Amino acid sequence: MTQTQDAEIGRELAQARFTDEMLENMRALIGTELRTASAVNNEYATRLAILRFSEGIGDDNPLWTDPEYAAGTAHGGIIAPPSFIFACLGSVQVGWPGLGGFHCETTIDFHTPIRVDDKITAKVVFDGFDGPTEGSNFAGRRIKDYLRQEYRNQNDELAATFICSRMRFERTEMQAKRESRKIELPHPWTDEELEQIENDILAEKPRGAEPRYWDDVQVGDELDVITKGPIGLTDEIAFIAAGAAPIPRISAHGVALRRYKKHPKWAFRDPSTSALEPVYSVHYNDYAAGLQGAQIAYDVGIQRTSWQIHHLTNWMGDDAFLESIHGQYRSHVYLSDVVRLGGRITDKLIDDAGHRVVHVETWATNQRGQSVMPGSAVIRLPHRADATEESAR
């Protein structure tokens, strides 16, 4: 029995090559709406679901977590952080059997806040792919695919549109180039450095009820920095427990076994424990991460974007609205790494809809000075004259 299982689910992640047949099969799928049932983690934005997700990304903004505080805001109650869409459905997988994959880029347009007890449904469409491109120092030949994920509430209002882009690669090529990316891990932090990191984190706080008026900000202004790390195993577990991942849902024992027997490429057998583990365990299992061409376990793409959103919502305050974000994932963020997130206003304008917005360049940098998530955002800020008119009524 064990030999049969090992033949179907090996001690290595599945390995395949780009072929003309694979590319043709994937072209035929363009425009297909994908099944999502196995990847849904939350249908309803309950108070506890929002709280679990907020704590799972390390964001204790009282607008998401404190009913009494939130009742006194213009929202009249708790709303979810914009990144809560990931807790409803992070993403799904489509095709590319036997190839490796990294989430490489995220673009999201937000349309309306998610409120307590909203029912959120997601539609996912495969919009196609670019490539394959020629080899790189990172992963050899690769393609970039695009999933369009639309989230709607119970009133059929569009809450967010998420374009999820993944890099697909041949795992043998990724593994072959692993040594060229080698760094010292875990990172050798000193006690003094750790104390400073923790002091910086404890000093962070959201803007909250004090409005950040469009009138008062200028091009060139820098946003407050927030810090994440050193990233630990519990940070990854908390993200999973928050409902934000994985694809498909993590399960245990017989439920997992039956799924893996049906889809052998979803799993591998860990040589240390003999347990079957999902491919997703690259985010908490060093052996799996090595099979993917990484050194040790590393963070999740949408987790990094959740940190980016935490950074922006901390800065903008309760009365602002995050209209859109973009981010590219560069380099792995490994367990033991520290990431600092910052930004700068690059433009200030009244848009075509008459909203007063700022454009922000965002960045995330690790302790090695590497840019791990360059990005951008558009934030709608309150106007001082509008606030004066409202208070006069």
C-alpha positions as CSV (number, residue, x, y, z in Angstrom):
1,M,0.0,0.0,0.0
2,T,2.8,2.4,0.9
3,Q,4.7,1.7,-2.3
4,T,1.6,2.4,-4.3
5,Q,1.0,5.7,-2.6
6,D,4.6,6.7,-3.0
7,A,4.4,5.9,-6.7
8,E,1.5,8.3,-7.0
9,I,2.7,10.9,-4.5
10,G,6.4,11.1,-4.3
11,R,9.0,12.7,-2.0
12,E,9.5,15.4,-4.6
13,L,7.2,18.0,-5.9
14,A,5.9,17.2,-9.4
15,Q,8.3,18.2,-12.2
16,A,7.3,19.0,-15.7
17,R,8.5,20.9,-18.8
18,F,6.8,23.5,-20.9
19,T,5.5,21.7,-24.0
20,D,3.6,22.8,-27.1
21,E,0.7,20.6,-25.9
22,M,0.6,22.2,-22.5
23,L,0.6,25.7,-23.9
24,E,-2.1,24.9,-26.4
25,N,-4.3,23.3,-23.6
26,M,-3.8,26.5,-21.6
27,R,-4.7,28.8,-24.5
28,A,-8.0,26.8,-24.8
29,L,-8.8,27.6,-21.2
30,I,-8.6,31.4,-21.7
31,G,-11.9,33.0,-20.6
32,T,-13.0,30.1,-18.5
33,E,-14.7,30.7,-15.2
34,L,-13.1,28.5,-12.6
35,R,-14.6,26.4,-9.9
36,T,-14.1,28.0,-6.4
37,A,-15.9,25.7,-4.0
38,S,-12.7,24.0,-2.6
39,A,-11.0,27.4,-2.0
40,V,-13.7,29.4,-0.2
41,N,-12.8,30.0,3.4
42,N,-15.4,32.6,4.5
43,E,-18.8,33.3,2.9
44,Y,-19.8,35.9,5.5
45,A,-17.9,38.8,7.0
46,T,-18.8,38.0,10.6
47,R,-17.4,40.0,13.4
48,L,-15.2,37.1,14.4
49,A,-14.1,36.4,10.9
50,I,-12.9,40.0,10.5
51,L,-11.2,39.9,13.9
52,R,-9.4,36.6,13.1
53,F,-8.2,37.9,9.8
54,S,-7.1,41.3,11.2
55,E,-5.1,39.5,14.0
56,G,-3.7,37.1,11.4
57,I,-2.0,39.9,9.5
58,G,-1.0,41.8,12.7
59,D,-3.4,44.7,12.2
60,D,-5.4,45.7,15.4
61,N,-6.9,48.9,13.9
62,P,-10.0,49.4,16.1
63,L,-12.1,50.2,13.0
64,W,-11.9,46.5,12.2
65,T,-11.7,45.1,15.8
66,D,-13.6,47.3,18.3
67,P,-17.4,47.5,17.9
68,E,-17.8,50.4,20.3
69,Y,-15.1,52.4,18.6
70,A,-16.3,51.7,15.1
71,A,-19.9,52.6,16.0
72,G,-18.7,56.2,16.6
73,T,-17.1,56.5,13.1
74,A,-18.8,57.6,9.9
75,H,-19.1,53.9,9.0
76,G,-21.5,53.4,12.0
77,G,-19.9,50.0,12.8
78,I,-17.1,47.6,12.1
79,I,-15.9,47.3,8.5
80,A,-13.3,44.8,7.3
81,P,-9.8,45.8,6.2
82,P,-9.7,46.0,2.4
83,S,-7.5,42.9,2.3
84,F,-10.3,40.8,3.9
85,I,-11.2,39.7,0.4
86,F,-8.3,37.2,0.7
87,A,-10.1,35.6,3.7
88,C,-13.1,34.9,1.5
89,L,-11.1,33.4,-1.3
90,G,-7.4,33.9,-1.7
91,S,-7.2,32.4,-5.2
92,V,-7.5,29.1,-7.1
93,Q,-5.1,27.2,-9.3
94,V,-5.6,26.4,-12.9
95,G,-3.6,24.1,-15.2
96,W,0.2,24.0,-15.7
97,P,0.4,20.4,-14.3
98,G,3.8,19.7,-12.7
99,L,5.2,23.2,-13.0
100,G,6.2,25.4,-10.1
101,G,4.5,28.7,-9.3
102,F,5.0,31.9,-7.5
103,H,2.5,34.7,-7.0
104,C,4.5,37.5,-8.6
105,E,2.1,40.5,-8.9
106,T,-1.1,41.9,-7.5
107,T,-3.4,44.6,-8.8
108,I,-6.6,45.4,-6.9
109,D,-9.4,48.0,-7.4
110,F,-11.6,48.5,-4.4
111,H,-15.2,49.7,-4.9
112,T,-17.1,49.5,-1.6
113,P,-16.2,48.6,2.0
114,I,-17.1,45.1,3.4
115,R,-19.3,45.5,6.4
116,V,-20.2,43.1,9.2
117,D,-22.4,40.2,8.0
118,D,-22.0,41.0,4.3
119,K,-22.1,37.8,2.2
120,I,-19.1,37.8,-0.2
121,T,-19.0,35.7,-3.3
122,A,-16.1,35.4,-5.7
123,K,-16.0,34.8,-9.4
124,V,-12.6,33.8,-10.9
125,V,-11.8,33.9,-14.6
126,F,-8.6,32.7,-16.3
127,D,-7.6,35.7,-18.5
128,G,-4.6,34.2,-20.2
129,F,-0.8,34.3,-20.0
130,D,2.4,35.8,-21.4
131,G,5.3,33.8,-22.6
132,P,7.1,31.5,-22.1
133,T,10.0,33.9,-21.9
134,E,13.7,32.9,-22.1
135,G,15.7,31.8,-19.1
136,S,16.6,34.1,-16.2
137,N,19.0,34.0,-13.3
138,F,16.0,33.4,-11.1
139,A,14.0,30.6,-12.6
140,G,14.9,29.7,-16.2
141,R,12.0,29.7,-18.8
142,R,8.8,31.0,-17.3
143,I,5.3,32.3,-18.1
144,K,3.1,34.8,-16.3
145,D,-0.6,34.0,-16.1
146,Y,-3.5,36.2,-15.0
147,L,-6.6,35.3,-12.9
148,R,-9.3,38.0,-12.6
149,Q,-11.2,37.7,-9.2
150,E,-14.3,39.7,-8.7
151,Y,-15.8,39.9,-5.2
152,R,-19.5,40.9,-4.8
153,N,-21.7,41.4,-1.7
154,Q,-25.3,40.1,-1.1
155,N,-26.6,43.2,-3.0
156,D,-24.5,42.2,-6.1
157,E,-22.4,45.3,-5.5
158,L,-18.8,44.9,-6.7
159,A,-16.5,45.1,-3.6
160,A,-13.2,44.5,-5.3
161,T,-11.5,43.3,-8.5
162,F,-8.2,41.4,-7.9
163,I,-5.9,40.6,-10.8
164,C,-3.7,37.8,-9.5
165,S,-0.6,37.1,-11.6
166,R,1.7,34.1,-11.1
167,M,5.0,33.1,-12.5
168,R,5.1,29.5,-13.7
169,F,8.5,27.8,-14.1
170,E,10.1,24.4,-14.4
171,R,11.1,23.3,-10.9
172,T,14.3,21.7,-12.1
173,E,15.5,25.0,-13.5
174,M,14.6,26.8,-10.3
175,Q,16.4,24.3,-8.1
176,A,19.5,24.5,-10.4
177,K,19.8,28.2,-9.8
178,R,19.2,28.0,-6.0
179,E,22.9,28.4,-5.1
180,S,23.2,31.7,-6.9
181,R,20.6,33.1,-4.5
182,K,22.1,31.7,-1.3
183,I,22.1,33.9,1.8
184,E,22.7,33.4,5.5
185,L,19.5,32.0,7.1
186,P,18.1,32.2,9.6
187,H,19.2,35.8,9.8
188,P,21.7,36.4,12.7
189,W,19.9,39.1,14.7
190,T,21.6,40.6,17.8
191,D,19.6,41.3,20.9
192,E,20.1,45.0,20.4
193,E,18.6,44.8,16.9
194,L,15.7,42.8,18.0
195,E,14.9,45.3,20.8
196,Q,14.9,48.1,18.3
197,I,12.6,46.2,15.9
198,E,10.1,45.5,18.7
199,N,10.2,49.1,19.9
200,D,9.5,50.3,16.4
201,I,6.5,47.9,16.1
202,L,5.1,48.9,19.5
203,A,5.3,52.6,18.5
204,E,3.1,52.1,15.5
205,K,-0.6,53.2,15.6
206,P,-3.3,53.9,13.0
207,R,-4.3,57.5,12.2
208,G,-7.8,56.6,13.3
209,A,-10.5,59.2,14.0
210,E,-8.3,62.2,13.2
211,P,-9.0,62.9,9.5
212,R,-6.0,63.2,7.2
213,Y,-7.3,65.9,4.9
214,W,-6.3,66.1,1.2
215,D,-5.7,69.8,1.8
216,D,-2.9,69.2,4.3
217,V,-0.8,66.7,2.3
218,Q,1.8,67.5,-0.3
219,V,3.7,65.7,-3.1
220,G,6.9,64.4,-1.6
221,D,5.4,63.7,1.8
222,E,6.5,60.3,3.2
223,L,4.2,57.9,4.9
224,D,4.8,56.5,8.4
225,V,6.8,53.2,8.2
226,I,5.5,50.0,9.7
227,T,7.6,46.9,10.4
228,K,6.8,43.1,10.1
229,G,9.1,40.5,11.6
230,P,11.2,38.8,12.3
231,I,8.8,36.5,10.4
232,G,8.1,33.3,12.3
233,L,6.3,30.1,11.9
234,T,3.4,31.3,13.9
235,D,3.0,34.3,11.6
236,E,2.4,31.8,8.8
237,I,0.1,29.6,10.9
238,A,-1.9,32.7,12.0
239,F,-2.4,33.8,8.3
240,I,-3.8,30.3,7.5
241,A,-6.0,30.3,10.6
242,A,-7.2,33.7,9.5
243,G,-8.8,32.0,6.5
244,A,-6.7,33.8,3.9
245,A,-5.1,30.7,2.4
246,P,-4.4,28.2,0.9
247,I,-5.6,26.9,-2.4
248,P,-7.4,24.6,-2.0
249,R,-8.3,24.7,1.7
250,I,-5.9,22.8,4.1
251,S,-7.5,19.7,5.5
252,A,-6.3,16.8,7.6
253,H,-6.3,13.0,7.8
254,G,-8.8,11.2,5.6
255,V,-10.2,14.3,4.0
256,A,-6.7,15.4,2.9
257,L,-5.8,11.8,1.8
258,R,-8.8,11.4,-0.4
259,R,-8.1,14.8,-2.1
260,Y,-4.4,14.0,-2.6
261,K,-5.2,10.5,-4.1
262,K,-7.5,12.3,-6.5
263,H,-5.0,15.0,-7.3
264,P,-1.5,13.5,-6.6
265,K,0.3,16.7,-7.8
266,W,-1.2,18.6,-4.9
267,A,1.0,16.9,-2.4
268,F,4.3,15.2,-1.6
269,R,5.5,12.8,1.2
270,D,7.7,14.5,3.7
271,P,10.8,12.2,4.2
272,S,11.2,13.2,7.9
273,T,7.6,12.5,9.1
274,S,6.3,10.3,6.2
275,A,3.2,12.5,6.3
276,L,1.6,13.8,3.1
277,E,2.0,17.6,2.8
278,P,0.4,20.0,0.4
279,V,2.5,22.0,-2.1
280,Y,1.3,25.1,-0.1
281,S,3.5,24.0,2.8
282,V,6.5,25.7,1.1
283,H,5.3,28.6,3.4
284,Y,6.0,26.6,6.6
285,N,8.0,23.5,5.6
286,D,11.7,24.0,4.8
287,Y,11.9,20.7,2.9
288,A,9.0,21.7,0.6
289,A,10.5,25.2,0.1
290,G,13.8,23.6,-1.0
291,L,11.9,21.6,-3.6
292,Q,10.5,24.8,-4.9
293,G,14.1,26.2,-5.3
294,A,14.0,28.4,-2.1
295,Q,16.3,28.1,0.9
296,I,13.8,27.8,3.7
297,A,10.1,28.5,4.2
298,Y,8.9,31.9,2.9
299,D,5.9,34.2,3.1
300,V,2.7,34.3,1.0
301,G,2.2,36.8,-1.8
302,I,-1.2,38.0,-0.6
303,Q,0.1,38.1,3.0
304,R,2.7,40.6,1.8
305,T,0.0,42.6,0.1
306,S,-2.0,42.5,3.4
307,W,1.0,44.2,5.1
308,Q,1.0,46.8,2.3
309,I,-2.7,47.5,2.9
310,H,-2.1,47.6,6.7
311,H,0.6,50.3,6.1
312,L,-1.7,52.4,3.9
313,T,-4.8,52.2,6.1
314,N,-2.8,53.1,9.2
315,W,-1.7,56.3,7.5
316,M,-4.9,57.4,5.8
317,G,-7.3,57.3,8.7
318,D,-10.9,56.2,9.2
319,D,-12.5,58.7,6.8
320,A,-10.4,57.9,3.7
321,F,-10.9,55.2,1.1
322,L,-8.2,53.0,-0.5
323,E,-9.2,53.0,-4.2
324,S,-6.5,50.8,-5.6
325,I,-3.2,49.1,-5.0
326,H,-0.5,47.4,-7.0
327,G,2.6,45.4,-5.9
328,Q,5.2,43.2,-7.4
329,Y,6.8,40.4,-5.3
330,R,10.6,40.4,-5.6
331,S,12.9,38.1,-3.7
332,H,11.6,35.7,-1.1
333,V,10.7,37.0,2.4
334,Y,12.1,34.1,4.5
335,L,11.3,33.1,8.0
336,S,13.6,35.2,10.3
337,D,13.4,38.2,7.8
338,V,12.2,41.7,8.8
339,V,10.3,43.8,6.3
340,R,9.8,47.6,6.6
341,L,7.0,49.2,4.6
342,G,7.0,52.8,3.5
343,G,5.7,55.2,0.9
344,R,5.8,58.7,-0.6
345,I,3.1,60.8,-2.2
346,T,3.9,61.3,-5.9
347,D,0.7,63.1,-7.1
348,K,-2.2,65.0,-5.6
349,L,-5.3,65.7,-7.8
350,I,-9.0,65.8,-8.3
351,D,-9.9,62.8,-10.4
352,D,-12.5,62.5,-13.2
353,A,-15.2,61.5,-10.6
354,G,-14.5,64.6,-8.6
355,H,-12.7,62.8,-5.8
356,R,-9.7,64.3,-4.1
357,V,-7.0,61.6,-4.3
358,V,-3.3,61.1,-3.8
359,H,-1.1,58.7,-5.7
360,V,1.4,56.9,-3.5
361,E,4.6,55.1,-4.4
362,T,5.0,52.2,-1.9
363,W,7.9,50.0,-1.0
364,A,8.9,47.1,1.2
365,T,12.5,46.5,2.1
366,N,14.2,43.6,4.0
367,Q,17.1,43.8,6.4
368,R,19.5,43.0,3.5
369,G,18.4,46.2,1.7
370,Q,16.5,44.3,-1.0
371,S,13.3,45.7,-2.5
372,V,10.8,42.9,-1.9
373,M,7.6,44.7,-3.0
374,P,7.7,47.9,-5.0
375,G,4.2,49.1,-5.6
376,S,1.7,52.0,-5.7
377,A,-1.7,53.0,-4.4
378,V,-4.5,55.5,-5.0
379,I,-6.1,56.9,-1.8
380,R,-9.2,59.1,-1.6
381,L,-8.9,61.6,1.2
382,P,-11.5,63.8,2.9
383,H,-11.7,67.5,1.9
384,R,-11.6,70.0,4.7
385,A,-14.4,72.2,3.1
386,D,-16.7,69.1,2.9
387,A,-16.1,68.4,6.6
388,T,-16.9,72.0,7.5
389,E,-20.2,71.9,5.5
390,E,-21.1,68.6,7.1
391,S,-20.5,69.9,10.7
392,A,-22.6,73.1,9.9
393,R,-25.7,71.1,9.1
